[in-house]
Amino acid sequence: MEKMKFETPDMTVENVEKIAELFPNCMTEMRDENGKVKRGINFEVLKQMLSSDVVDGDECYEFTWVGKKASIAEANRPIRKTLRPCPEESKDWDTTENLYIEGDNLEVLKLLQESYLGKVKMIYIDPPYNTGNDFIYADDFMRSQEEENEQMGMYDEDDNRLFKNTDSNGRFHSDWCSMICSRLLLVRNLLAEDGVIFISIDDSELYNLKKICDEVFGSENFICNFIRKNKAGSGHDSSHIAIEFDYVLCYVKSISVCKINQEKIDVEIDDKYKYEDQYVERRGKYYLRDLDYRGSYSEGLDYPIETPDGTIIYSGGQFGRPNTWRWSKQKFEWGKKNGFIVFQKREGKWKVYIKQYQFVDNNDEIYVRTIPYRALIDFSNGLGSTECSGLLGNNVFSYPKPSALVKHFLQVASDKDSLILDFFSGSATTAHAVMQLNAEDGGHRKFIMVQLPEPCDEQSEAYKAGYKNICEIGKERIRRAGEKIKAENGLAVQNPDVGFRVLKLADSNMKDVYYAADDYKQADLFDMISNIKDDRTDLDLLFGCLIDWGVPLSMSYKSEQLDGCTVHVYNDGDLVACFDENIPESVVRKIAERKPLRTVFRDSGFADSPAKINMYEIFKIYMPEDADDITKRVRVI
């Protein structure tokens, strides 16, 4: 009988099996930390198998730091955790396809590995910049207890550990690199083959982050480093030079299949600007450009122009040297007639300009640029703060990114049905941007926000406003932003999804005996009639099964009554569950009749082993075509 595992995959074991298929001669046996013999890899042989030259010595080009190997091991290590649903903190629980997950993002990303493997189209994150004042996640990267005690700065409500990574810490950069590396290793698995990731960062860790991303995603999958003007003015963040810019690194999962959308120009153009001309076609927003050309002389471009007051000027006359105009006389006359020529008088002299339009192709598209057109206007932290304050009140969240920045990247990298992930959610700017863009272009993008519930300082404006932790800020912003978007767009948007399901990271639903029955005496087992923790609900168990089976967590759900039992139906039969005690045969038959893809019961729901065997036989009757696969599709917990 096959039981649910309720444990994330051991990615190390899976990787070993993949290598064994390719290079069986590299496999060996070794002892684990408990002295037991296990399968392993002879890395010296593997290195030789991957090289046509003799491998000798350990010199190579690499980027490393204290704790790098431990951070990779941590990413691969399985956990026994779950996500507990919280309908009471959610919005539109029954219908929304968006998720808001509270908890340490390292563990959350492990839990999402099965359900969202290769399904995320775009990721945007704004991790701690590591300026010396940032709280970062305290993972056990070979750290002694004494070091832990010294660096612990705070705990959240669920005992997730955080510490302030001050620049006096001897492993100031190493700790940050370990923190980000393990998470990027996990999140790469979630990206679709044509997926794109954007990571905001400043000078403090830009170059280290670039090297880590080159290793995790491959240097060939680096797209560019976007430059963002984060503020105007000198500021006080540097004692030498005013720092006014930060960066957004962009990588793709696979450069061979990724498509970057071109930037749209959404400007209404008068018919007189739409013309056929063999010289050039220009449309969109314009700027003024000198008609006077400072290049080589051409007789065909040398002609007199009459200004509005009758003055005659020549091209060389504007700059005091022989020159030509950019346009021929025929084209100049056409441009003057159609509003492309502008005369301006400066210091008593006439100058002639062209209304120069941005070059676009026939689809009204231009290449996205590393310094976006609006970077100096719409993407600053100041506008992000104004936007957030307008929704939540002044100074509730420090330095939020403006939703226009994330929306810009959504336009660059997503389509209308994309799944978007942000696992450093903060004030939920990404969720805001997803809802806003959906309202503008009629899209159906879904988001997954992940955020550690960091406590708000009791002296902060956020705490005074009633927010105990950052998650409360993020959830409230999504609620208010969603309602604002609906009000502003009215009937123009049909049933926009501005809701979210709240899930919270928690210990396993199962008691320890479920995993380590050998450690318990028979008398102890009789005292434990159920191996499920007493405080867990049917909904907790259902979502635990969804995670273990690798089913997405945002699909439709309903419960119904069958012969006195509660039956949970997920996505019209992707999974059907009944966690009642003493399940009658009639209920089993009615569930089997539906031929669900997956079915799960409580182990204690059956009186004895014969009753469980009978349950499988009933399913075989109604699903004879899948009889050999029934034990994989019907499980107990």
C-alpha positions, 0 to 999 in steps of 0.5 A: 500500500502506497502512502503519501510521503509529505516530504520534499524531494531529495534533489541530491539523490535525484541528481545522483541517479541522473549521473548514474544513467549517463556515467555508470562507471562513475558510481561507487559506494560510500558510508553516510554520516550514520555509517550506513553504506549508500550509493555515491559518485567517484568525482575523480572518475567523473571529472576525467569522463568530462575531459578529453585531457588528463585531469590533474590538480584542482586549479580552475576559474571559479567564484567561491566564498565561505559556505558555498558548498553548504549553501548548495547542499542546503538547497538540495536537502529535503524538508518535512513542512507543509503550507496551511491554508488560511481562508479567513485572511484571504480574499475571494478564496473560492475563485482566485488563482493568486497565492500569498505565502507566508514563511521562509522563502527557502523552505517555501521554494522547496515545497513548490518544486513539484507543483510549479516545476517549469511553470513560472514565466517571470520572476521579479525579486528585490532581495536585501541589498546587503548595505550593512543594515539589512536583515537576512535569512539565517540559514545554517551554512556550517555556522557554529552555535556561538556564531549563531548566538552572536548574529541572531537579531530577531525571530518572527512569530513562527521562529524563523531566524533573522540577523542583521548582517553588519559590515563588521561580520567577517563573513559579510559577503559570504553570508549574503552570497550563501543566502541568495545562491541556495534560493536561486538554485531552487527557483531555476527549477520553477522557471519555464524554458522561456522564463525570465528572472529580474533581480534588483540590486545595488553596487554592494553585491552587484558583481557577486550576484552577477557571478552567482547568476552566471553559475546558476543560470549560465553566463550564456543566458545573461540578457542585460543589466537594466539601470534604474534611476532610484532617486533625484538629488544628492542624498546621504547614502555616500560620503563621496559620490551621490548614488542615484542609480541601482540595477536590475539583472536579467537572465533567462532559463534558456536563451534558445527559446526565450522571447523578449517582447518589444516595447510598445508605443501607445501614442495616438497618431494623426493620419497626417503622420502616417505616410509612405516614403522611401527615405524613412518611416517614423512614428510615435513620440517625437523630439526636436532634431536639427535639420542642419546636418554636420556631415559631409557636403552634398549639393543636392541638400544645399538649398535656401529656406524661407523662415516665418518672417521672410528671412532666407537662411542656408544650412551652413549659415546656422553653424558658420561653416559650409553644411547641408540639410538633412532632408532634400528640398522636396522632403522639406516641403512635404515635412513643412506641409504635414507638420514635421518642421519647426522654426525657432528663433534663438538669440536673434537667429532662426533655427530649423528642427525636424519633429523626430519620431522614434524609429519603429517597425511596422508593428509599432515596436522598438527594442527594449533598452537597458535604461528604460525610456521612463527610468528617469521619471516613473521608476524612482523610489520616491514615486514608489513611496508615494504610491504605497503611502496613497494606499496604506498611509505615510511611511508604512513601508520603506523604499518600495519599488514603484509598480510601474517598474515591475509592470515594465518588466511584465510587459517585456517578459510575460504574456497575458496568461503568465504565472509571476513569482516574487519570493521577496514580496515585501509590500507586494509591489509585484502583485499590484503591478500584475493586477494593474497590467491585467486591467490595462490589457485584459490579461489573466496573469497570476501571481505567487507572492512569498514573504517572511513575516518579519515583525515591524519595529514597535516604534515604526509607523507601520506598527503604530498603524496596526501592522504587526509584520510585513506580511500584513502590510503586503496583504492589505496593499493587495486588497486596497490596490485591487479595489482601486484598480476595479474602481478606476477601470469599472466595466472596462475589465470583466471580473478582474482577479484581485483576490489571493489565497493565503497559505502559511508555512508550518511543520508537517501535518503528520506526527513524528511516528509517521516518519519514524515508527521504529523509534516508538514502542508498541504501547506508544502506538496504541496511544496514538490512534491517528498519526495526524496532528490534532490541530489540523483540519481537513483543508490542511490535509488536502493542501498537504496532499496537493503539495506532495502530489505536485498539484498547483495550489490555486485551482477551484475547490469545493466540498460536498456531503456524500452519505454523511461524509465530507468529500473534497473535490479539487479542480473538478476531479484532479484530486478527490479526498475524504478524511472522515473516520469509518468511511462506508463502502457507498462513499468509496463507490461514489468517488470511484464512479467519478474516475478522479485522477487522484484520490486520498483517504485517511488511513484510519478511515477504514476499520481494518486491512481487508477494508482497505484492500476492498477499497482498491478493488472497488476502484479497479471495478470502476476504472478497469483501464487503470487497474494496474495503476490504482495503487499510485492514484489512490493513496492513504495518509 
